[in-house]
Amino acid sequence: MKLYIPAKNSHKGQNGKLLLIGGSDLFHAASLWALKVASRIVDLVHYSSTEENNQIVKELKKEFRDGIVIKRADVESYIQEDDCILIGPGMERNNETKKITERLLKNYPDKKWVIDAGALQMMELSWIPQDSILTPHAREFRRLFNNQPSEDIVKRMSYEFNCTILVKGVTDIVCTKGECKMVKGGNSGMTKGGTGDVLAGLVASLYCKNIAFSAAYMGSVINKKAGDRLFKKVGYYFNASDLADEIPKVMKSLIT
């Protein structure tokens, strides 16, 4: 699959704008890993978290140059202008997460959505927007769909709910509206916390300028290849930040 490549004469904002809604007072790093990889792919990231996490990002401005930190209360002011919205990394499983997830998914069903982690764990099937991307691991898939993930089941769920589903595992299952691809690769170094958040940020960034299936499938491929390249260098001993740093190198080798 070919992915979008910025034109030589393009200007800032034309190569993807992402709204990232995530983080909590309990989970600080998760949304920051998604932010780290996204800010290297799209032109602009609007980052919205708790006040404490917003302050952390403001202090990291030397690394996060192309973005704006916004208050959670102001998030709907940015939804319309952004190409894609990622919701969930680092959000807690609580009523607050459930409320904001339900409100935004129902009020903006025509936007490009990537739904991950806390938001995915608190949502209901009836909230799934058409053409959205869901990124569950096996346990989250079972909770949402009341079924064990297999190629046939994931294919059927993607068709029934008109969405793209990326089930993370030793072999990722990526299905959209009845079409599936299996993505092998990766290693046990990728079981560390945060690697799923990196993948969510990658997929959402790709979805800004690509169709959902391409974004999910190529995000899975790139993520696993980055993990395999790190394994050759340092074995199992890498973390989510290392993975985020390796992804641009993999993308250069695959896309250019």
C-alpha positions in Angstrom: 0.0 0.0 0.0 1.3 3.5 -0.9 1.0 6.2 1.7 0.5 9.9 1.3 3.8 11.8 0.9 3.9 15.6 1.3 4.2 17.5 -1.9 7.4 19.6 -2.3 5.4 22.8 -2.6 3.0 22.1 0.3 2.6 24.5 3.2 2.2 24.0 7.0 -1.2 22.5 7.8 -1.7 20.8 4.4 0.0 17.5 5.4 -2.2 16.6 8.3 -3.7 18.1 11.5 -4.4 15.7 14.4 -6.4 16.3 17.6 -5.1 14.0 20.4 -7.5 13.6 23.4 -5.9 11.5 26.1 -4.0 11.2 29.4 -5.2 11.5 33.0 -3.9 12.3 36.4 -3.0 8.7 36.8 -1.5 7.9 33.4 0.9 10.7 32.3 3.2 9.1 29.8 0.7 7.2 27.5 -0.6 10.2 25.6 2.9 11.7 25.5 4.1 8.6 23.6 1.3 9.0 21.1 2.1 12.7 20.8 5.8 12.1 20.3 5.3 10.0 17.2 2.4 12.0 15.8 4.4 15.3 16.0 7.0 13.8 13.6 4.4 12.8 11.0 1.7 15.4 10.7 2.1 19.2 10.4 0.2 20.0 13.6 -1.1 18.3 16.7 -3.6 19.8 19.0 -3.0 18.1 22.4 -5.7 18.0 25.0 -5.3 16.3 28.4 -5.7 17.1 32.1 -4.3 20.3 33.4 -1.3 18.5 34.9 -0.4 16.7 31.6 -1.0 19.9 29.6 1.7 21.6 31.8 4.1 18.7 31.2 3.8 19.1 27.5 4.2 22.9 27.7 7.5 22.2 29.5 8.5 19.8 26.7 8.0 22.4 23.9 11.6 22.1 22.9 10.7 18.7 21.5 7.1 19.3 20.6 7.4 22.3 18.3 4.5 21.8 15.9 1.5 21.8 18.1 -0.9 23.6 20.4 -1.8 22.6 24.0 -5.5 23.1 24.6 -7.8 22.7 27.6 -10.1 19.7 27.7 -13.1 22.1 28.0 -12.1 23.7 24.7 -11.6 20.5 22.7 -14.8 20.9 20.6 -13.5 24.1 19.2 -10.8 22.2 17.4 -12.6 19.1 16.2 -13.9 20.6 13.0 -10.6 22.0 11.8 -8.6 18.8 12.4 -8.3 15.9 9.9 -8.5 13.2 12.5 -9.1 12.7 16.2 -7.3 10.2 18.4 -9.1 9.6 21.7 -8.2 7.3 24.6 -4.4 6.9 25.2 -3.9 7.2 28.9 -7.5 7.9 29.8 -8.8 6.1 32.9 -11.6 3.7 32.9 -14.1 5.9 34.7 -17.3 7.8 34.2 -15.6 11.0 33.1 -13.9 9.1 30.2 -17.2 7.5 29.3 -19.0 10.8 29.2 -16.6 12.6 27.0 -16.2 9.6 24.7 -19.9 9.3 24.2 -20.5 13.0 23.7 -17.8 13.5 21.1 -18.4 10.3 19.1 -22.2 11.0 19.0 -21.8 14.7 18.2 -19.2 14.4 15.5 -19.9 11.0 13.7 -18.6 12.3 10.4 -15.0 13.0 11.6 -12.1 10.5 11.2 -11.8 8.8 14.6 -9.1 6.5 16.1 -10.4 5.0 19.3 -7.9 3.5 21.7 -7.3 2.4 25.3 -9.4 4.1 27.9 -12.0 5.4 25.5 -12.3 2.0 23.8 -12.7 0.3 27.2 -15.6 2.6 28.2 -17.5 2.9 24.9 -20.6 1.0 23.7 -21.0 -0.6 20.3 -23.7 1.8 19.3 -21.3 4.7 19.6 -18.9 3.5 16.8 -18.7 6.1 14.1 -18.7 4.8 10.5 -15.1 4.6 9.0 -13.5 4.9 12.4 -10.4 2.9 13.4 -10.5 0.8 16.6 -7.2 -0.4 18.1 -8.0 -3.0 20.8 -5.8 -5.7 22.2 -7.5 -9.1 22.6 -9.0 -8.4 26.0 -10.5 -5.1 24.9 -11.9 -6.7 21.8 -13.6 -9.4 24.0 -15.1 -6.7 26.2 -16.5 -4.6 23.4 -17.7 -7.3 21.0 -18.3 -10.1 23.5 -16.3 -12.5 21.3 -12.8 -13.9 21.0 -10.8 -12.2 18.2 -10.1 -14.3 15.2 -9.7 -13.3 11.6 -13.3 -14.4 10.8 -14.8 -12.7 13.9 -12.8 -9.4 13.4 -13.8 -9.4 9.7 -17.5 -9.8 10.6 -17.4 -7.1 13.2 -15.7 -4.6 10.9 -18.3 -5.3 8.3 -21.2 -5.1 10.7 -20.1 -1.8 12.3 -18.6 -0.3 9.1 -15.3 0.4 10.7 -11.6 -0.7 10.6 -10.4 -2.8 13.5 -6.7 -3.4 14.3 -6.4 -6.1 16.9 -2.9 -6.0 18.5 -1.1 -9.2 19.2 1.8 -11.5 18.2 0.1 -11.3 14.8 -2.0 -8.2 14.3 -5.4 -8.6 12.7 -6.4 -5.7 10.5 -9.9 -5.8 9.0 -12.2 -3.3 7.3 -15.7 -4.0 5.9 -14.9 -7.7 5.3 -11.3 -7.4 4.1 -8.5 -8.5 6.3 -4.7 -8.6 6.5 -2.6 -10.4 9.0 0.6 -8.6 10.1 3.4 -10.8 11.6 6.6 -9.6 13.2 7.5 -7.8 16.4 9.1 -9.4 19.5 8.7 -9.6 23.2 10.4 -6.2 23.7 7.1 -4.7 22.5 5.2 -6.0 25.5 6.4 -3.0 27.5 3.9 -0.3 28.5 3.5 2.5 25.9 4.1 0.6 22.7 0.4 0.5 22.0 0.2 4.2 22.6 2.9 4.7 20.0 1.0 2.6 17.6 -2.2 4.6 18.2 -0.4 7.9 17.5 1.1 6.4 14.4 -2.2 5.1 13.0 -4.0 8.3 13.7 -1.3 10.4 12.1 -1.5 8.2 8.9 -5.3 8.4 8.9 -5.1 12.2 8.6 -4.1 11.9 4.9 -4.8 8.2 4.0 -7.9 5.9 4.0 -8.6 4.0 7.2 -7.5 0.6 6.0 -4.1 1.9 4.7 -3.5 3.8 7.9 -4.3 0.8 10.2 -2.5 -1.8 8.1 0.7 0.3 7.4 0.7 1.5 10.9 0.8 -2.1 12.1 3.6 -3.0 9.6 5.7 0.1 10.4 5.3 -0.4 14.2 6.4 -4.1 14.0 9.3 -3.4 11.7 10.5 -0.7 14.1 10.4 -3.2 16.9 12.3 -5.7 14.9 15.0 -3.2 14.0 15.5 -2.3 17.6 15.7 -6.0 18.5 18.6 -6.4 16.2 20.4 -3.5 17.9 19.6 -4.1 21.6 17.6 -7.3 21.9 14.5 -7.0 24.1 15.9 -4.0 26.0 14.1 -1.0 24.5 11.1 1.0 25.5 8.2 3.0 24.0 10.4 6.1 23.5 12.9 4.1 21.6 10.1 2.7 19.4 8.8 6.2 18.7 12.3 7.3 17.7 12.8 4.3 15.3 9.5 4.7 13.5 10.6 7.7 11.3 13.6 5.7 10.1 11.4 2.8 9.1 9.0 5.1 7.3 11.8 6.6 5.3 13.0 3.1 4.2 9.5 2.0 3.3 8.0 5.1 1.7 10.8 7.1 0.0 
